[in-house]
């Protein structure tokens, strides 16, 4: 894993995209402080999959505990009501 400044990233973006594409993780520093990471897409996909799995397990546990469920229509109504 390497650390680079935003200036270095702007100057050599293609180089760091190639590095991430080949599996390297690059930490981007702003004023010497970690601000972002350039990671392989497989890492992002793995995190998304893990989050989906965690939420599914939580839903199954809530259903098993007999918690109240909501229909999709109720969920959407709540979302749109909150935006008003």
N, C-alpha and C positions, 0 to 999 in steps of 0.2 A: 504494500500500500504506500502510495506516495502522497506528499502534500505539496500543493502549488498555490501560488498567488493568483488572484483574478487577472492580473496583467499577464502572467505566464499562460494562463488558460486562453485569454484572448489572442495572444501571439501564436500559440501552437494548438488551437482547438482540434484540428484534424488528428494530430499526434495523440492527444488524450482520448479522443473518441475511439481511435484504433485500439488504444490500450484497454479501455473499458470493454470494447467489443471482444477483445481476446481474454477477458477475465480479470483484469486488474481493477482495483478500487482506487479512486483518486479523490483525496480530500481537498476541497477548495477553500483557501483561507482569504478572509477579508480583514485587512489590517492585522494580520497575524493570528486571527481567531478562526477556528473552523466554522464555516458558514453553510457548506453544502457538500454533497458527495456525488461523484460521477461513478456509477456502478454498472456492471453488466445487467442487461435487461433480465437475465435469468434470476438475478437477486431480487429484483422488484416483483417478478412473477411469483417467486417463492414466498415472499412476504405477503402478497395478496392472497395466495392459496392458504397460507397459515391463518390469516385473519378470517377468511371464509370458513375454514374448519373450526376455528374457535367459536365463531358466532353460531354455527350450526350446532355444535355441542351445547352451547348455552341455551339455544332454543329447545333442543331435545330435553334438557334437564328441567327447563321451566314447564314444558308440557307434561313431563312425568310428575312434576310436583303439583299439577293441577291448576297452574296459574291461568288466568283469563287470557284468551287470545283475541286478536283483532283481525277483522277482514281487511283486505287491501283497500277497499273503499273507505273504511274508517281511518286507516293510516293516511291515505291521501287527503281526506277531509281535514285531518288534524294538521298536516303539513301546510295546506293552503290557508287554513285559518290562522296559523301562526305567522304567516307572511303578511297578513293585513295590518 
